[in-house]
Amino acid sequence: MAALIAVIGPGVLAGLSDDDPAGVTTYSILGTDFGYQLLWAILISTALLIFFHLLAIRLAIRSGKGFVAVVRARYGHAAAKMAGALFVLANFGTICAEFAGIGAVAQLAGLPKAPCVLGAAGLIVALVLAGSFHRVEHVLLAISAVLSSYVVAGVLAQPDWSQAARGLVVPSMPLTTAAIVAVTATIGTTLAPWGLAFIQSYAVDKGISPREYGPERVEVVVGSLLTGIIGVFIVVACAATLARAGLHIENARDAAQALRPLAGEYASLLFGIGLAGAALLAGAIVPLSTAYSLAEAFGKAEDLDAPARADRFFYGSFVVLVGLAAMIVSLPYIPLLALIYFSQLVNAILLAPHLVLLVLLNRDARIVGIRDILSARWAAAAWLGIAVVVSSVLALGLAVLI
């Protein structure tokens, strides 16, 4: 148990940060538009999350480098810089989405959006710049605990647990574009490239050693399972209330508002608290993931225990990403949805190549060592998982074209 407590951080934070405002919105729409019918998509996406996060941790421990740093070591500086640029392109819209979630919570509480968004950005920057690695980690873990409010909100909604269990283990699928979009979005929001990059870089920064590999694998599985469980409770809360009332929502803020007359004030409040915690957690994690990738691309130091003046590139990248996203979200008349959708499209395009590289690098003796090459059985399972991801994206493309 002591060994497990010592390694807590990478798996839990990388997993639960996938339950960000974009994720909460996806799960809310899944439950509102399809009831319990598509819950199996969360089961599949959680299994994929566990598997590929384990591969990322494995690569971190065997190579001692973050993802982009491994790309730099194996394929050269140009490839690493291209990877870093793609992560910035994909992640920036997601960072904006996190701060949009903070703005949505502010509006739910009747507070002005801009001061709350900018204030939250200031707190996040202050935490990372002034705190040591362990202080930052402890605060982020405390924030992640707020996501348990979704579990309570789901219980208060009084769902039909027999239907929920059936939807979780018996796949059924309406052959409609909306259903295909919902399933693909569920896989994409759960297994994001920035999450894979973060868990690997963060494990290296935390100093997870080969002898801690066993407890760290347990921590990754626990973090991923918690992510899936929270997603299930968000879906059942909306299925039991909004779907039954025949409502349609556009985002998580709509879900929190609509829950008030249907499931009571407490369910609505807990849903809003969960959204705030999700936005704050991911509002720190996604910029950190991007800053790690940029520093690795240019061969710069990235150490949360180092003072800001020592790692100026790493910390400077983090501050610029947070500040710019918060300012954009605070402005009126910004086409935020277009920016977010564009970032998710780039994420979808990046995901399959990232997964392919993750497998190839784990099977490369020059990176992991001849004795630690990924076994053929694990590689086969990984290719199957990649096929599921690619199939869902192709199905989405065909559905949109038809």
C-alpha positions as CSV (number, residue, x, y, z in Angstrom):
1,M,0.0,0.0,0.0
2,A,2.8,2.4,0.8
3,A,4.4,1.7,-2.6
4,L,1.1,2.5,-4.3
5,I,0.6,5.8,-2.3
6,A,4.2,6.8,-3.3
7,V,3.4,6.7,-7.0
8,I,-0.1,8.2,-7.0
9,G,-0.2,11.1,-9.5
10,P,0.4,10.3,-13.1
11,G,-2.4,7.8,-13.7
12,V,-5.0,9.5,-11.5
13,L,-4.4,13.0,-12.9
14,A,-4.1,11.9,-16.5
15,G,-7.2,9.8,-16.2
16,L,-9.5,12.2,-14.4
17,S,-8.4,15.2,-16.4
18,D,-10.1,13.4,-19.3
19,D,-13.4,14.1,-17.5
20,D,-12.9,17.8,-18.4
21,P,-15.7,20.2,-19.6
22,A,-15.5,18.7,-23.1
23,G,-15.8,15.2,-21.7
24,V,-18.6,16.1,-19.3
25,T,-20.4,17.7,-22.2
26,T,-19.9,14.6,-24.4
27,Y,-21.2,12.2,-21.6
28,S,-24.1,14.6,-20.8
29,I,-25.2,14.5,-24.5
30,L,-24.7,10.8,-24.6
31,G,-27.2,10.3,-21.7
32,T,-29.6,13.0,-22.8
33,D,-30.0,12.0,-26.4
34,F,-29.7,8.2,-26.1
35,G,-30.5,7.4,-22.5
36,Y,-28.7,4.3,-21.2
37,Q,-28.4,2.8,-24.7
38,L,-24.8,3.8,-25.5
39,L,-23.2,3.3,-22.1
40,W,-21.1,0.5,-23.6
41,A,-19.1,3.1,-25.4
42,I,-17.7,4.3,-22.0
43,L,-16.8,0.7,-21.2
44,I,-14.8,0.3,-24.4
45,S,-13.2,3.8,-24.1
46,T,-12.2,3.0,-20.5
47,A,-10.6,-0.3,-21.6
48,L,-8.7,1.6,-24.3
49,L,-7.6,4.3,-21.8
50,I,-6.2,1.6,-19.4
51,F,-4.3,-0.2,-22.1
52,F,-2.7,2.8,-23.8
53,H,-1.9,4.7,-20.6
54,L,-0.1,1.5,-19.4
55,L,1.9,1.6,-22.7
56,A,2.8,5.3,-22.1
57,I,3.9,4.6,-18.5
58,R,5.9,1.6,-19.8
59,L,7.7,3.8,-22.4
60,A,8.3,6.5,-19.7
61,I,10.0,4.1,-17.3
62,R,12.0,2.1,-20.0
63,S,13.2,5.2,-21.8
64,G,13.3,7.8,-19.0
65,K,11.9,10.4,-21.5
66,G,8.6,12.0,-22.3
67,F,6.8,11.2,-25.6
68,V,8.2,14.1,-27.7
69,A,11.7,13.6,-26.2
70,V,11.6,9.9,-27.3
71,V,10.5,11.0,-30.8
72,R,13.4,13.5,-30.8
73,A,15.9,10.8,-29.7
74,R,14.6,8.3,-32.3
75,Y,13.6,10.4,-35.3
76,G,15.5,13.6,-34.9
77,H,15.0,17.3,-34.0
78,A,12.8,18.1,-37.0
79,A,10.3,15.3,-36.2
80,A,10.2,16.4,-32.5
81,K,9.5,20.1,-33.4
82,M,6.7,19.0,-35.8
83,A,5.2,16.9,-33.0
84,G,5.5,19.8,-30.6
85,A,3.8,22.1,-33.0
86,L,1.0,19.7,-33.7
87,F,0.4,19.3,-29.9
88,V,0.1,23.1,-29.6
89,L,-2.3,23.2,-32.5
90,A,-4.5,20.5,-31.1
91,N,-4.2,21.4,-27.4
92,F,-4.9,25.1,-27.5
93,G,-8.5,24.8,-28.4
94,T,-8.9,22.2,-25.6
95,I,-7.3,24.7,-23.2
96,C,-9.8,27.3,-24.3
97,A,-12.6,24.7,-23.6
98,E,-11.3,24.2,-20.0
99,F,-11.6,27.9,-19.3
100,A,-14.9,28.1,-21.1
101,G,-16.0,25.5,-18.5
102,I,-14.9,27.9,-15.8
103,G,-16.9,30.7,-17.4
104,A,-20.0,28.4,-17.7
105,V,-19.8,27.7,-13.9
106,A,-19.5,31.4,-13.2
107,Q,-22.6,32.1,-15.2
108,L,-24.5,29.3,-13.5
109,A,-23.6,31.0,-10.2
110,G,-24.7,34.4,-11.4
111,L,-21.1,35.7,-11.5
112,P,-19.4,37.7,-14.3
113,K,-17.6,35.4,-16.7
114,A,-14.4,37.4,-17.5
115,P,-13.2,38.1,-13.9
116,C,-13.8,34.5,-12.9
117,V,-12.0,33.1,-15.9
118,L,-9.0,35.4,-15.5
119,G,-8.9,34.9,-11.7
120,A,-8.9,31.1,-12.2
121,A,-6.1,31.4,-14.7
122,G,-4.1,33.6,-12.2
123,L,-4.6,31.0,-9.5
124,I,-3.4,28.1,-11.8
125,V,-0.3,30.0,-12.9
126,A,0.5,31.0,-9.3
127,L,0.2,27.4,-8.2
128,V,2.5,26.1,-10.8
129,L,5.1,28.9,-10.6
130,A,5.3,29.1,-6.8
131,G,4.7,25.5,-5.8
132,S,7.1,22.5,-5.7
133,F,6.3,19.4,-7.7
134,H,4.6,17.7,-4.7
135,R,2.7,20.8,-3.7
136,V,1.3,21.1,-7.2
137,E,0.5,17.4,-7.3
138,H,-1.3,17.5,-4.0
139,V,-3.5,20.5,-5.0
140,L,-4.4,18.9,-8.3
141,L,-5.2,15.6,-6.6
142,A,-7.4,17.5,-4.1
143,I,-9.2,19.2,-7.0
144,S,-9.7,15.8,-8.7
145,A,-11.6,14.6,-5.6
146,V,-14.3,17.1,-6.4
147,L,-15.3,15.0,-9.4
148,S,-16.9,12.5,-7.0
149,S,-19.8,15.0,-6.9
150,Y,-20.9,13.5,-10.2
151,V,-21.4,10.1,-8.5
152,V,-23.7,11.7,-5.9
153,A,-25.6,13.6,-8.6
154,G,-26.1,10.4,-10.5
155,V,-27.5,8.6,-7.4
156,L,-29.8,11.6,-6.6
157,A,-31.2,11.3,-10.2
158,Q,-32.6,7.9,-9.2
159,P,-31.7,6.1,-12.5
160,D,-33.0,2.7,-13.6
161,W,-30.0,0.6,-12.6
162,S,-31.1,-2.5,-14.5
163,Q,-31.4,-0.5,-17.7
164,A,-28.0,1.1,-17.0
165,A,-26.4,-2.3,-16.5
166,R,-27.9,-3.6,-19.7
167,G,-26.7,-0.5,-21.6
168,L,-23.2,-1.0,-20.2
169,V,-22.7,-4.7,-21.2
170,V,-25.1,-5.2,-24.1
171,P,-24.1,-3.1,-27.2
172,S,-26.9,-1.6,-29.2
173,M,-26.5,1.1,-31.8
174,P,-29.0,3.3,-33.7
175,L,-27.7,3.6,-37.2
176,T,-27.8,7.4,-37.2
177,T,-25.2,10.0,-37.7
178,A,-25.9,11.4,-34.2
179,A,-25.2,8.1,-32.6
180,I,-22.0,7.5,-34.5
181,V,-20.8,11.0,-33.6
182,A,-21.7,10.4,-29.9
183,V,-19.7,7.1,-29.8
184,T,-16.7,8.5,-31.6
185,A,-16.7,11.6,-29.4
186,T,-16.8,9.4,-26.3
187,I,-13.8,7.4,-27.5
188,G,-12.0,10.6,-28.5
189,T,-12.7,12.6,-25.4
190,T,-11.6,9.7,-23.1
191,L,-8.4,8.8,-25.0
192,A,-6.9,12.1,-26.0
193,P,-3.3,12.6,-27.3
194,W,-2.6,15.3,-24.7
195,G,-3.5,12.8,-21.9
196,L,-1.0,10.2,-23.3
197,A,1.7,12.8,-23.6
198,F,1.0,14.1,-20.1
199,I,1.1,10.8,-18.3
200,Q,4.4,9.9,-19.9
201,S,6.1,13.3,-19.2
202,Y,4.7,13.6,-15.7
203,A,5.9,10.1,-14.7
204,V,9.4,11.1,-15.9
205,D,9.2,14.4,-14.0
206,K,8.0,12.6,-10.9
207,G,10.9,10.2,-11.1
208,I,9.0,6.9,-11.3
209,S,11.7,4.2,-11.3
210,P,11.7,0.7,-12.8
211,R,11.3,-0.9,-9.3
212,E,8.0,1.2,-9.0
213,Y,6.6,-0.1,-12.2
214,G,4.3,-2.6,-10.6
215,P,2.6,-0.1,-8.2
216,E,2.5,2.5,-11.0
217,R,0.5,0.1,-13.2
218,V,-2.0,-0.4,-10.5
219,E,-2.3,3.4,-10.1
220,V,-2.9,3.8,-13.9
221,V,-5.6,1.2,-13.8
222,V,-7.3,2.8,-10.8
223,G,-7.1,6.3,-12.4
224,S,-8.6,5.1,-15.6
225,L,-11.4,3.1,-13.9
226,L,-12.3,6.2,-11.8
227,T,-12.5,8.2,-15.1
228,G,-14.9,5.6,-16.6
229,I,-17.0,5.4,-13.4
230,I,-17.5,9.1,-13.3
231,G,-18.5,9.1,-17.0
232,V,-21.1,6.4,-16.3
233,F,-22.6,8.4,-13.5
234,I,-22.8,11.5,-15.7
235,V,-24.6,9.5,-18.4
236,V,-27.1,7.9,-16.0
237,A,-27.8,11.2,-14.3
238,C,-28.8,12.7,-17.6
239,A,-30.5,9.6,-18.9
240,A,-32.7,9.4,-15.8
241,T,-33.8,13.0,-16.0
242,L,-33.2,14.9,-19.2
243,A,-33.7,12.0,-21.6
244,R,-36.9,11.0,-19.8
245,A,-38.2,14.6,-20.1
246,G,-37.3,14.6,-23.9
247,L,-34.9,17.5,-23.6
248,H,-31.9,18.3,-25.7
249,I,-28.8,20.1,-24.5
250,E,-25.7,21.7,-26.2
251,N,-23.2,21.6,-23.3
252,A,-22.6,20.6,-19.7
253,R,-23.9,24.0,-18.4
254,D,-27.3,23.2,-20.0
255,A,-27.3,19.9,-18.2
256,A,-26.6,21.4,-14.8
257,Q,-29.4,24.0,-15.4
258,A,-31.9,21.4,-16.6
259,L,-31.3,19.0,-13.7
260,R,-32.6,21.6,-11.2
261,P,-36.3,21.1,-11.8
262,L,-36.0,17.4,-12.7
263,A,-33.6,16.0,-10.0
264,G,-33.6,18.8,-7.4
265,E,-31.4,21.6,-6.4
266,Y,-28.7,19.4,-4.9
267,A,-28.2,17.3,-8.0
268,S,-27.9,20.5,-10.1
269,L,-25.4,22.0,-7.6
270,L,-23.3,18.9,-7.5
271,F,-23.2,18.8,-11.2
272,G,-22.0,22.4,-11.3
273,I,-19.4,21.7,-8.6
274,G,-18.1,18.8,-10.6
275,L,-17.9,20.9,-13.7
276,A,-15.9,23.5,-11.8
277,G,-13.5,20.9,-10.5
278,A,-13.1,19.3,-13.9
279,A,-12.4,22.7,-15.6
280,L,-9.8,23.7,-12.9
281,L,-8.0,20.3,-13.1
282,A,-7.8,20.2,-16.9
283,G,-7.1,23.9,-17.0
284,A,-3.8,23.1,-15.3
285,I,-3.1,19.6,-16.8
286,V,-3.6,20.4,-20.5
287,P,-1.3,23.4,-20.5
288,L,1.3,21.4,-18.5
289,S,1.1,18.6,-21.0
290,T,1.7,21.1,-23.9
291,A,4.5,22.8,-22.1
292,Y,6.2,19.4,-21.5
293,S,5.9,18.6,-25.2
294,L,7.3,21.9,-26.3
295,A,10.2,21.7,-23.9
296,E,11.0,18.2,-25.1
297,A,10.7,19.2,-28.7
298,F,13.4,21.9,-28.3
299,G,15.6,19.9,-25.8
300,K,14.8,22.2,-22.9
301,A,14.6,21.3,-19.2
302,E,11.1,20.6,-17.8
303,D,11.1,20.2,-14.0
304,L,8.2,21.3,-11.7
305,D,10.7,21.3,-8.8
306,A,13.0,23.8,-10.5
307,P,12.4,27.5,-10.0
308,A,10.8,29.4,-12.9
309,R,14.0,31.3,-13.7
310,A,15.8,28.0,-14.2
311,D,13.3,26.5,-16.7
312,R,12.2,29.6,-18.4
313,F,11.1,28.0,-21.6
314,F,9.0,25.3,-19.9
315,Y,7.3,27.7,-17.4
316,G,7.1,30.5,-20.0
317,S,5.2,28.2,-22.4
318,F,2.8,27.2,-19.6
319,V,2.1,30.9,-18.7
320,V,1.6,31.9,-22.3
321,L,-0.8,29.1,-23.0
322,V,-2.9,29.7,-19.9
323,G,-3.0,33.5,-20.2
324,L,-3.8,33.5,-23.9
325,A,-6.6,30.9,-23.6
326,A,-8.1,32.8,-20.6
327,M,-8.1,36.1,-22.4
328,I,-9.7,34.6,-25.5
329,V,-12.5,33.0,-23.5
330,S,-13.0,36.3,-21.6
331,L,-13.6,38.2,-24.8
332,P,-17.2,38.6,-26.1
333,Y,-18.3,37.4,-29.6
334,I,-15.4,34.9,-29.9
335,P,-16.4,31.8,-32.0
336,L,-15.3,29.5,-29.2
337,L,-17.2,26.5,-30.4
338,A,-15.5,26.6,-33.8
339,L,-12.1,26.8,-32.1
340,I,-13.0,23.8,-29.8
341,Y,-14.4,21.7,-32.6
342,F,-11.3,22.4,-34.7
343,S,-9.0,21.3,-31.9
344,Q,-11.0,18.1,-31.4
345,L,-10.7,17.4,-35.1
346,V,-6.9,17.8,-34.9
347,N,-6.9,15.5,-31.8
348,A,-8.8,12.9,-33.7
349,I,-6.3,13.1,-36.6
350,L,-3.3,12.9,-34.1
351,L,-4.6,10.1,-32.0
352,A,-4.0,7.1,-34.4
353,P,-0.5,8.2,-35.3
354,H,0.3,8.8,-31.6
355,L,-0.9,5.3,-30.7
356,V,1.0,3.7,-33.6
357,L,4.2,5.5,-32.5
358,L,3.6,4.4,-28.9
359,V,3.5,0.7,-30.0
360,L,6.5,1.0,-32.4
361,L,8.6,2.8,-29.8
362,N,7.8,0.2,-27.1
363,R,9.0,-2.5,-29.6
364,D,12.2,-0.6,-30.5
365,A,15.3,-2.0,-28.8
366,R,17.2,1.2,-29.2
367,I,14.6,3.0,-27.0
368,V,13.5,0.4,-24.4
369,G,16.4,-2.1,-24.5
370,I,16.5,-5.5,-26.1
371,R,15.2,-7.2,-22.9
372,D,12.2,-5.0,-22.6
373,I,10.7,-5.0,-26.1
374,L,6.9,-5.1,-26.0
375,S,5.8,-8.7,-26.5
376,A,4.0,-9.9,-29.6
377,R,0.8,-10.6,-27.6
378,W,0.7,-7.0,-26.2
379,A,1.5,-5.6,-29.6
380,A,-1.4,-7.6,-31.1
381,A,-3.8,-6.2,-28.5
382,A,-2.5,-2.7,-29.2
383,W,-3.1,-3.0,-32.9
384,L,-6.6,-4.2,-32.2
385,G,-7.2,-1.2,-30.0
386,I,-5.9,1.1,-32.7
387,A,-8.2,-0.6,-35.2
388,V,-11.2,0.2,-33.0
389,V,-10.1,3.9,-32.8
390,V,-9.5,4.1,-36.6
391,S,-12.8,2.3,-37.3
392,S,-14.8,4.8,-35.2
393,V,-13.2,7.8,-37.0
394,L,-13.8,6.2,-40.4
395,A,-17.4,5.5,-39.5
396,L,-17.8,9.1,-38.4
397,G,-16.4,10.3,-41.7
398,L,-18.7,8.0,-43.7
399,A,-21.8,9.0,-41.7
400,V,-21.0,12.7,-42.3
401,L,-20.5,12.2,-46.0
402,I,-23.6,10.1,-46.5
